[in-house]
């Protein structure tokens, strides 16, 4: 399984994405200057993630990401930027897409975890 392939869901997104995405639910914390928010991931890859959360985020916001990934002894920690926002509607929480800019810890653990999962 190649972790550097393109997304196969939306042709426009496939052009922008360098990494596959996986439909994986992990506990995720995003910390920004004024708040820390929690939400389970909807999808996840080596290049970023999407999650739903009660607190809206803004496009371009820098965040620190902490992921609780099964089989990883410590959280996966990365620095990222919000690249997509979806307003809350119809009873669903706000959607937040984050691109990873730099891994602080756990990139190898995340890669091993994702290799064992089917792509989204």
N, C-alpha and C positions, 0 to 999 in steps of 0.2 A: 504494500500500500504506500503510495507516494504522498507525503505530507506537504509537498510543494506544488500540488496540482491546482487547477481552477475549480471554483464552485460550479455546479452543474444546474443550479436552480433557475437563476435569472440571467440571461445573456449580458445585460448591462452590469450586474454585479460580478459576473465571471470575468469581465474585462478588468475590473478594478482589483479583485482579490488575487493575492499571490499564494494563499494558503487555503486548503480545504477547510470546511466547517463541519462540525459533528453535532448532532442533536443530543446534547449532553446536559444534564442538570447537575450543577455543582453549586455549593454555597459560595456566594461572591460578595465581597465588600468593596465598595468604591469610596475612596476618601478624597475629598476636595478641600480647598481652603476653608470653607465655612461649614462643612457637614461631612458625615460619613453615612453612606446608605447601604442597605442590604437588599439583595434579590437573588433568586436562583437563576442561573444561566438558562437561556433557551437554546442557544447554540454557542459553540466554542471551537477555536482553532488556534494554531500557533501565531496567527496574525491578529487575533482579537476575539471579541465575544459580543453577544447580544443578551440583554436581560430586561426584565420588567421590575420596576421599583415604584414605591409610593411617592418619592421625591423626584421632581423633574430635574434634569441636567440640561446644560446648554451646549450647543455645538461649539467645538473648539476648546472646551474646558479641559484642563490637565487634571488627571486623576492618578491615584495610586491604587492598584488592583491587588486584592488578596483572594486567592481561590483555594477552597478546601477540596482537594482532589483525592479520591480514594486511592489507596496504595502509596501515596506520597506521605512521608513522615512529617513534613512541615508544609505550610501553605506555599503555593506558587505565588510569587510576588513580582509585579511588573509595574512599570510606569506607562501610562497611555494617554490618549486624547479622545474625547467624545467626537465621533464622526457622523453619528446619526441619532436623531431624536424623534420619537413618535408620541404625540400627545395622548393622554389618557382619554378613553372614550368607551362607551358601551360596557361599563363595568370593568374594563381592563386597566391595569396600571400603566404608567408612563413607560415607554420603551427607550432603551439606551444602547447604542452601538459604540463600542470602544475599540480603537486600534491600538495594539501594543507597540510602544516605541522602543522599549528596553526591558529586558528581564533582569530583575534584581536577584532572584533565586528561584530555582525549580524548573527551568526550561526543559531539562532532560527528563524530569519526572512527568511533566505535562506531555511531552512527545511520546513517551512510553505508554502513558494512559490513553492517549488518542489513537495510537496504532491499533489498540485492541477494540476499537469502536467502529461501527459502520458510519460512513459519511452521511451528512444531512442531504 
